Amino acid sequence: MLGFAMFNASPVEQQPCAADINRWLSEGKLRAVIGKSLKLQQAAEAHRIQEENTLGGRGDLTGKIVLEP
């Protein structure tokens, strides 16, 4: 799975999907891909990267952006 958007789903539809995803994560059947890891102090940079890689952007980032303490 490369992506999954639930914002258009109702809470009733979201609940079983979230339960499945959480179960797959805990069972090791699904893992998050980290595309970029930055320090918390670089949150503004992370936001810029996110904006540049959303629909209509460059789209060259694959994975999640993680902020570390």
Secondary structure, DSSP 8 states (H G I E B T S, - for coil): ------TTS-HHHHHHHHHHHHHHHHTTS----EEEEEEGGGHHHHHHHHHHTSTTS-----SEEEEE-
